[in-house]
Amino acid sequence: MVTYLCKMAGVSRSGYYTWIKADHKRAERLENDWKDYELIKEIFDYKKGRAGTLVIKMILENDKNVIMNHKKIRRIMRKFNLVTKIRQMNPYRKMAKANQEHKALPNILNREFGQDVPGKVYLTDITYVYYGSGRPAYLSCVKDVSTREIVAYHLSTNLKMDIVYHTLKKLGQSFKGMVHPGAILHSDQGFHYTHPEFQKRVKKMKLIQSMSRKGNCWDNAPMESFFGHFKDEVDYAECQTFNELKRIIGGYIEEYNNERYQWTLNKMTPAQYRSHLLAA
């Protein structure tokens, strides 16, 4: 009967008995996979389904002292149907046009994002967030290229020039009286950054202003990347008031700077990596 059934199933008799003998090994692997799944699921749920393989690996290593191969994490996530939420690209991003008195500046940075000196190169940009019943708010940020830290940010209900002026003021406060010689502030060619008053204030802060080529988001890719992660991981649409939105964004940036491990920062947080660079 065994021979007949093996023939019907298209397997050899010896293969069938080998499979039977390995039953305890399969059970053991299933049990181990379940234990690893529970660890991964805990992080996955904490990150509200927005943590990928590498993020989970870094949190396991840094927070739980568990070393797990990223291929194994990916296999278990696939096995137990843990699918990371991925943001959708907005193909209708609106670009503001500057008037004739506005001046675009050269791309001095030229995508040289591999900086290893804190405070030498900053990126800045503005993104939109909708909260409550579709009310718009606008988030202006400055990112240190070398450490990936968000060193200054300002949230506003409108796109008046004050949003970038407040951001510049907070950036200046982060200098604590010390500005790196030849420090660069890079942005796109948006209305705010080509404005004569903004450029005047940047020069007063002893910063060199650099701009992306027109319509080329890759020239400011690390800043775009931060906004992408932010929109993936923050449930800002659930906020009902502007103050609630401010709290949740402030909390996220604090966590991003001090608790978010990044693969390209030697698995450190931005704050840890800044200390690492300064001590080197």
C-alpha positions in Angstrom: 0.0 0.0 0.0 2.8 2.4 0.9 4.5 1.7 -2.5 1.2 2.2 -4.3 0.5 5.5 -2.6 4.1 6.8 -3.1 3.7 6.0 -6.8 0.4 7.9 -6.9 1.9 10.9 -5.2 5.0 10.8 -7.4 7.5 10.3 -4.6 10.0 7.5 -3.9 9.4 5.1 -1.0 12.8 6.0 0.5 12.0 9.7 0.2 8.7 9.1 2.0 10.4 7.4 5.0 13.1 10.1 5.1 10.3 12.7 5.4 8.6 10.7 8.2 11.9 10.4 10.1 12.4 14.2 9.8 9.1 15.0 11.3 10.5 16.0 14.7 13.0 18.4 13.0 10.1 20.1 11.2 8.2 20.4 14.4 11.3 21.9 16.1 11.8 24.4 13.3 8.2 25.4 13.4 8.4 26.0 17.1 11.6 28.1 16.6 10.0 30.0 13.8 7.0 30.8 16.0 9.2 32.1 18.8 11.1 34.4 16.3 7.8 35.4 14.8 6.6 36.6 18.2 9.7 38.8 18.6 9.3 40.2 15.1 5.5 40.7 15.5 6.1 42.7 18.7 8.3 45.2 16.8 6.1 45.1 13.7 3.0 46.0 15.8 4.9 48.7 17.7 5.9 50.3 14.4 2.2 49.9 13.3 3.2 47.7 10.3 5.7 50.2 8.9 8.9 48.5 9.9 10.9 46.7 7.2 13.4 43.9 7.5 16.5 46.0 8.2 14.7 48.2 10.8 13.5 45.1 12.6 17.0 43.6 12.5 18.5 46.7 14.1 15.9 47.0 16.8 16.4 43.3 17.7 20.1 43.8 18.0 20.1 47.1 19.8 17.1 46.8 22.1 16.7 43.1 22.6 20.3 41.8 22.1 19.0 39.3 19.6 21.1 38.6 16.5 19.0 37.5 13.6 19.9 37.3 9.9 17.9 39.7 7.7 17.1 36.8 5.3 15.6 34.9 8.1 13.5 37.9 9.2 12.3 38.3 5.6 11.5 34.5 5.4 9.5 34.6 8.7 7.6 37.8 7.7 6.7 36.2 4.4 5.7 32.9 6.1 3.4 34.6 8.6 2.2 37.2 6.1 3.6 40.3 7.8 3.5 42.9 4.9 5.2 46.2 5.5 3.0 49.2 4.6 4.6 51.2 1.7 3.9 54.8 0.9 2.5 55.7 -2.4 4.2 58.3 -4.6 2.3 61.5 -5.2 2.5 62.1 -8.9 0.8 65.5 -8.7 3.2 67.4 -6.4 2.6 71.1 -6.9 5.6 73.3 -7.7 5.4 77.0 -6.9 6.8 79.4 -9.5 9.0 82.3 -8.4 8.6 85.7 -9.8 11.4 87.6 -11.7 13.0 89.1 -8.6 13.6 85.6 -7.2 17.0 84.1 -7.9 17.9 80.4 -8.3 21.5 79.5 -7.2 24.0 76.9 -8.4 24.0 73.3 -7.2 27.1 73.5 -5.1 26.4 70.3 -3.2 26.0 68.3 -6.4 24.7 65.2 -4.5 27.8 64.8 -2.3 25.7 63.4 0.5 28.6 61.2 1.9 29.7 63.8 4.5 31.4 62.8 7.7 31.6 66.2 9.5 28.6 67.2 11.5 27.3 70.7 10.7 29.0 71.0 7.3 26.0 70.3 5.0 22.4 70.9 5.7 19.3 70.0 3.6 16.0 71.7 3.9 12.5 71.3 2.4 8.8 71.6 3.1 6.2 68.9 2.9 2.4 68.9 3.4 0.4 66.9 5.9 -3.4 66.6 6.1 -5.1 66.2 9.5 -8.5 66.2 10.9 -11.1 66.4 8.2 -8.6 67.1 5.5 -7.1 70.4 6.8 -3.6 71.1 5.5 -0.5 71.8 7.5 3.1 72.3 6.3 6.2 70.9 7.8 9.6 72.7 7.2 12.7 70.7 8.2 16.5 71.0 8.2 18.5 67.8 8.1 22.2 67.4 8.8 23.6 65.2 6.0 26.4 63.6 8.0 24.3 62.5 11.0 20.8 62.3 9.4 19.5 64.3 12.4 16.6 66.7 12.0 18.3 69.8 13.6 15.4 72.2 13.1 11.8 72.1 12.1 8.7 74.3 12.1 5.0 73.4 11.5 2.6 75.9 10.1 -1.0 76.1 8.9 0.1 78.2 5.8 2.9 78.6 3.3 3.8 82.2 4.1 7.4 83.1 4.3 7.3 82.9 8.1 7.5 79.1 7.9 11.1 79.2 6.5 12.1 82.2 8.7 11.1 80.3 11.8 13.0 77.3 10.6 16.2 79.4 10.0 15.9 80.9 13.4 15.7 77.4 15.0 18.6 76.2 12.9 20.7 79.2 14.2 19.8 78.3 17.7 21.1 74.7 17.1 24.6 76.2 16.2 25.1 77.5 19.7 27.4 80.2 18.4 29.5 77.8 16.3 29.1 77.6 12.5 31.3 75.3 10.4 33.4 77.3 8.0 31.9 76.9 4.5 28.7 75.3 5.8 26.1 74.7 3.1 22.4 74.9 3.2 20.9 73.0 0.2 17.3 73.2 -1.0 15.2 72.9 -4.1 14.2 76.0 -6.2 11.0 76.5 -4.4 9.4 80.0 -3.9 10.6 80.3 -0.4 14.3 79.5 -1.0 14.7 81.8 -4.1 13.1 84.7 -2.2 15.6 87.6 -1.7 14.9 88.0 2.0 15.4 84.3 2.7 18.8 84.4 0.8 19.7 87.5 2.7 19.1 85.8 6.0 21.0 82.7 5.0 24.1 84.9 4.2 23.7 86.6 7.5 24.0 83.2 9.2 27.3 82.7 7.3 25.9 79.8 5.3 26.5 79.1 1.6 23.2 78.5 -0.2 23.0 75.7 -2.8 20.0 74.6 -4.9 18.9 71.5 -6.7 18.5 71.6 -10.4 15.0 72.5 -11.5 12.5 69.6 -11.1 15.2 67.1 -9.9 14.2 65.6 -6.6 17.3 63.4 -6.5 19.5 66.4 -5.8 17.8 66.6 -2.4 17.2 62.8 -1.9 18.0 62.4 1.8 15.5 65.1 2.7 12.9 63.5 0.5 13.7 60.1 2.2 13.0 61.5 5.7 9.7 62.9 4.6 8.9 59.5 3.0 9.6 57.7 6.3 7.7 60.3 8.2 4.6 59.8 6.1 5.0 56.0 6.3 5.2 55.9 10.1 3.1 58.8 11.5 -0.7 58.6 11.7 -1.0 62.3 11.4 -4.3 62.1 9.5 -5.9 60.9 12.8 -5.0 64.1 14.6 -8.1 66.3 15.2 -6.4 69.5 16.2 -3.3 71.4 15.2 -1.8 71.1 18.7 -2.3 67.4 18.6 -0.5 67.3 15.2 2.4 69.3 16.7 2.8 66.9 19.6 2.8 63.8 17.4 5.3 65.3 14.9 7.5 66.6 17.7 7.5 63.1 19.3 8.3 61.4 16.0 11.3 63.7 15.3 12.6 63.2 18.9 12.3 59.4 18.4 13.9 59.6 14.9 16.9 61.5 16.2 17.5 59.5 19.4 15.9 56.0 19.0 15.7 55.1 15.3 18.7 52.9 14.3 19.8 53.3 10.7 21.7 50.7 8.7 23.9 53.3 6.9 24.9 54.9 10.3 26.6 51.7 11.4 23.3 50.6 13.0 23.4 53.7 15.3 20.8 56.4 15.9 21.5 59.8 14.4 22.4 61.2 17.8 24.7 58.3 18.6 26.4 58.7 15.2 27.0 62.4 15.8 28.8 61.5 19.0 30.7 58.9 17.2 31.9 61.3 14.5 32.8 64.0 17.0 34.8 61.5 19.0 36.7 60.1 16.0 
